[in-house]
Amino acid sequence: MVGLGIVVRVEPLKRHEFLQSFGMLMAPERRDGACIKQNLFEDVDEPNRFLWIENWSSGEALEAYLSTDRFQTIKGAIEVLGTMEDMRISDIKPISGFESLSESKPA
């Protein structure tokens, strides 16, 4: 599994529009089948600075996605609403002895 992390700083007056855009662009029914999970986190020390994380089944699937019109639309929306400060791809490896939340069973 691989991860895509994007750090975005949004203009305060465009915060609401950014959150709406994220919700629309990342709706589960619009998500690529190889994208396992997407999350958006806000920096508690810096309002309007977000970390967007996606988990992908393979590096090949993520690389293919990065060249799509859909991803270019997302980048364009970020540029209009704020600034992309960083974008990284990383390998995701499970830590032995820890069960994934998605795999845990109800108590």
N, C-alpha and C positions, 0 to 999 in steps of 0.2 A: 504494500500500500504506500502511496505517496501523498504528501500534503502540499497545498498551495496556501501561502499566507500573504495577505496584502494589508499593508498599513495605510490607512486613509485619514487625512485631516480634512474635515468638512467646514465650510464657512458656517458660522452660527445661524445666519438667516436661511441657510439652505439645509439645515439639519433634518427638518420634517420631510422635505422632498427627497433627501438621501435615504431616509428610513423607508419611505414609501417605495422608492425605486428598488431598494434591496428586496423588500417583500414581494414586489411584482416580478422582478427578474429571477428570483430564486425560489419561486413557488415550486413545490414538489412535482407538479404535473409538467413543468417546463424544464426540469433538471435532466441533464444527460444521464443515461442509465449507468454509466461507469462512475458517476459521482455518488459516493456513498453517503456523505454528510456535508452539510454547510452550517456554519455558525458565524454570528457577528457579535463581537464583544466591544464594549466601550471602555476606554482607559479611565479608571476612577480618578486619577490625578490630573487628567487633561480632557475635560469635556470636549466633545466633537472630534475626538481622535479615536478611530475604530480599528480593530483587527478582524479581518474577514478571513476565515479559515475554511478550506474545502479539503475533504479526504477523497482520494481517487483510488480505484482498484489497481491501476498500473500507471507507470510513467508514460507509456506509449499513449494511453487514453488521454492523460492530462496534456501531453505535448500536442496531440491532435486538436484538443479543445482550445488550446491557446491560440490556434490559428483560425478559429471559426469567426464568422460574422457576429455570433452571439457574444463571444468574449470581447470582441472589438467594441460592441455596443456598451458593454459593461465598463470598459476602460474609458470610453467617451463620456459616459454618464459621470464617472468619477472626476474626470477633468473639468466638466462643466460645474460640478457641485463642490469641488474641493481640490485636493492635491494627493496624488499617490506618492507616499513617502518611501515605500519599500515593497518589494515583491520577491518572494523566495519560494523555492521548491525544496522539499525535504523528504527523506525516507522516513517512514513511520514503522517502527518495529515494536511489537508488544513486549512488555516487561514480564518476565517469568513470574508466576505467582499472583498476578493481578488479572482479574476477570473484567472484560469489557462491560460497560454499563448496558450495552445493547444485548449482551449475552446473558446478563444476570437474570435469575429467576425470582419471582415475587416471593416474599417471606410468608 
